[in-house]
Amino acid sequence: MGRLTLMVGNPSKLAMILVAIISNPALAHEERNCDPRAGLVDGSCYVPRTVPWWTCEEDTQLNSRQREVTAAQQQRLEKLSLTLFASTVPDYRPDAPGASRSDMIALFGQPVGTMSEILPLDPLGDPSETERWIRITWKFAGVAITTIGPQSDPDRFWVDSGEISGAKVSLPYGVRVGQPVDRWKRQFGQPNCIYGHPTYESHFPYGEDAGLFGPPLYQIVLFVDKAGKVRRISWDHPPGH
């Protein structure tokens, strides 16, 4: 840039030259005024707020195509939903044989604690009905599982919900608690955001679009910290399934 010489002596000419300098970037390097007390001079000071997707500030309810989930990712998710707790210890199905205490110990070792609760067979049914369910919460190292079964046969039950918080608990497809949530996304696709948490839903055997019309059969919720790491996961049957 060439040198600009100002001729002092004519105030009107000096004012015109200063206006030209200010309006021409080649003649002056004007600093951006980003002082919030003064307001923005132009849009150059605006910095858009970036929020990681896994913070789930807004809930979503999209099917797998809208979330751009591949067929392979969808298959992994469905298998994970079926096998996370329900392969060896079946989920609640009255026509299934159920599981036993020995099955639980074979999978997770001796429980470090249990808690049971007696429930009516049908909370809205005949109050004179004497048959009852027994709900048991089993606590293992890094794992908590809730089962439900008939009180008359307490060693026969089905899995109602489960939670994994231990980083040493082995899971399929190379994922585990303590990993970045993006690793889960690579394996199972983009989850929906439900109640502020990344959530995977499986609607089979009703089809992957059933989420737009009814509750999923299985739901896996990821609890993610501020650094984007999965600290625990829960698995259950959402209400109304």
C-alpha positions in Angstrom: 0.0 0.0 0.0 1.4 3.4 -1.0 2.0 6.2 1.4 -0.8 8.7 1.9 0.3 12.3 2.7 -2.2 14.6 4.5 -2.0 18.3 3.7 -2.8 20.1 6.9 -4.4 23.5 6.4 -7.8 22.8 4.8 -10.2 21.2 7.3 -12.8 20.3 4.7 -10.3 18.4 2.5 -8.9 16.7 5.6 -12.3 15.5 6.6 -13.0 14.1 3.1 -9.7 12.2 3.2 -10.4 10.7 6.6 -13.8 9.5 5.4 -12.2 7.8 2.4 -9.7 6.1 4.6 -12.3 4.8 7.0 -14.6 3.5 4.2 -11.8 1.8 2.3 -10.2 -1.4 3.9 -7.1 -0.9 1.7 -6.5 2.5 3.4 -7.1 1.5 7.0 -7.2 -1.5 9.2 -10.3 -0.9 11.4 -10.6 -3.0 14.5 -13.9 -4.8 15.0 -16.0 -3.4 17.7 -17.0 -6.5 19.7 -17.6 -4.8 23.0 -21.1 -6.0 24.1 -21.7 -2.7 25.9 -21.4 -0.8 22.7 -23.2 -3.3 20.4 -21.9 -4.9 17.3 -20.8 -2.7 14.5 -21.5 -5.4 11.9 -22.0 -9.2 11.7 -18.3 -9.9 11.7 -18.3 -10.0 15.5 -21.1 -12.6 15.8 -19.9 -16.0 16.9 -22.6 -18.7 16.6 -23.1 -20.8 19.7 -22.0 -24.4 19.1 -23.7 -27.1 21.2 -22.6 -30.8 20.9 -25.3 -33.0 19.6 -25.2 -35.3 22.6 -26.2 -32.5 25.0 -29.7 -33.0 23.6 -31.0 -29.6 24.3 -34.0 -30.3 22.0 -35.9 -33.6 21.8 -36.2 -35.4 18.5 -38.4 -38.2 17.2 -37.0 -39.3 13.9 -37.0 -42.7 12.2 -33.7 -44.4 11.1 -33.9 -42.9 7.5 -34.3 -39.4 8.8 -31.3 -40.0 11.1 -29.4 -41.4 8.2 -28.7 -44.7 10.0 -27.3 -47.4 7.8 -28.8 -50.9 7.6 -25.7 -52.4 9.3 -26.1 -49.9 12.2 -29.8 -50.7 12.5 -29.0 -54.4 12.7 -26.4 -53.9 15.4 -28.8 -51.8 17.4 -31.6 -54.4 17.2 -29.2 -57.2 18.2 -27.9 -55.1 21.1 -31.5 -54.4 22.3 -32.3 -58.1 22.2 -29.0 -59.4 23.7 -28.0 -56.7 26.3 -30.0 -58.5 29.0 -32.6 -60.5 27.2 -30.7 -63.3 25.4 -29.8 -65.5 28.2 -32.1 -63.9 30.8 -35.3 -63.4 28.7 -37.3 -60.2 28.8 -40.9 -60.4 30.2 -43.0 -62.8 28.0 -45.5 -65.0 29.8 -45.1 -67.7 27.1 -41.3 -67.9 27.6 -39.7 -70.2 30.1 -38.1 -67.3 32.0 -34.8 -67.4 33.9 -33.6 -68.5 37.3 -31.3 -67.3 40.0 -28.6 -69.7 38.7 -28.9 -68.1 35.3 -28.2 -64.7 36.7 -25.2 -65.9 38.7 -23.8 -67.7 35.6 -24.0 -64.4 33.8 -22.9 -61.8 36.4 -21.6 -63.8 39.4 -22.9 -63.6 42.9 -25.1 -60.5 43.5 -23.8 -58.0 46.0 -27.3 -57.3 47.1 -31.0 -57.8 46.2 -34.2 -56.0 47.0 -37.7 -57.5 46.5 -41.2 -56.0 46.3 -44.6 -57.7 46.1 -47.0 -56.3 43.4 -50.6 -57.1 42.5 -51.0 -59.1 39.3 -53.2 -56.3 37.8 -53.1 -53.0 39.7 -56.4 -52.0 38.0 -58.0 -55.4 38.4 -60.1 -57.2 41.0 -58.7 -56.2 44.4 -59.8 -59.6 45.7 -57.3 -61.3 43.4 -54.7 -63.1 45.5 -52.1 -63.9 42.9 -49.1 -61.5 43.0 -45.9 -60.7 41.2 -42.5 -60.4 42.9 -40.2 -57.7 41.6 -36.5 -58.2 42.4 -33.7 -55.7 41.9 -30.3 -57.5 41.6 -27.1 -55.6 42.1 -23.8 -56.9 40.7 -20.5 -55.3 40.1 -21.2 -52.5 37.6 -24.7 -53.9 36.8 -28.2 -53.5 38.3 -31.1 -55.6 36.9 -34.8 -55.6 37.8 -36.8 -58.8 37.2 -40.4 -59.7 37.6 -42.1 -63.0 38.0 -44.9 -64.9 39.8 -44.8 -64.9 43.6 -45.8 -68.5 43.6 -42.6 -69.4 41.7 -40.0 -66.9 42.8 -37.1 -68.7 41.0 -38.8 -68.0 37.6 -38.7 -64.5 36.3 -38.1 -62.2 33.3 -36.0 -59.1 33.0 -37.9 -55.8 33.2 -35.1 -53.3 33.1 -31.3 -53.0 33.6 -28.5 -50.6 34.0 -24.8 -50.8 33.4 -22.4 -48.4 35.1 -19.1 -50.4 35.2 -16.4 -49.7 32.6 -15.3 -53.3 32.9 -18.6 -54.8 31.8 -18.1 -56.3 28.3 -20.6 -55.3 25.7 -21.1 -56.3 22.0 -19.5 -54.4 19.1 -16.6 -53.0 21.1 -18.6 -50.5 23.1 -18.6 -50.0 26.8 -19.2 -47.5 29.5 -16.5 -44.8 29.6 -16.1 -44.4 25.9 -16.8 -41.3 23.8 -20.5 -41.2 22.7 -19.3 -40.8 19.1 -18.1 -44.4 19.2 -21.6 -45.5 20.0 -22.9 -43.3 17.2 -20.5 -44.9 14.7 -21.7 -48.4 15.7 -25.4 -47.8 16.1 -26.1 -44.6 14.3 -27.4 -41.2 15.5 -29.8 -41.7 18.5 -32.8 -39.6 19.1 -32.9 -37.2 22.0 -35.5 -38.0 24.6 -35.9 -36.1 27.9 -32.4 -34.7 27.4 -30.5 -38.0 26.8 -29.3 -39.7 23.6 -31.7 -42.7 23.3 -31.9 -45.7 21.0 -35.3 -47.2 20.3 -36.1 -50.6 18.8 -39.7 -51.0 17.5 -39.5 -54.5 16.0 -41.5 -56.6 15.2 -43.6 -53.6 14.3 -41.2 -52.0 11.9 -38.7 -49.2 12.2 -41.2 -46.5 11.5 -43.4 -47.6 14.4 -41.8 -44.9 16.6 -44.0 -42.3 14.9 -47.1 -44.2 15.9 -46.4 -46.1 19.1 -43.9 -46.8 21.8 -40.8 -48.9 21.2 -40.4 -52.4 22.5 -36.9 -51.7 23.8 -35.1 -48.5 24.8 -31.4 -47.9 25.5 -30.6 -44.5 27.1 -27.0 -43.1 27.2 -26.1 -40.9 30.1 -23.3 -38.7 28.8 -21.0 -36.3 30.8 -19.9 -32.8 29.8 -16.8 -34.3 28.1 -19.0 -36.4 25.8 -18.2 -39.8 27.5 -20.9 -42.4 28.3 -21.0 -42.8 32.0 -23.8 -45.3 32.3 -26.6 -46.8 30.1 -30.1 -48.1 30.9 -32.2 -50.7 29.1 -35.9 -51.1 29.6 -39.4 -51.4 28.1 -40.9 -47.9 27.9 -44.3 -47.4 29.3 -47.1 -48.5 27.0 -45.0 -51.0 25.0 
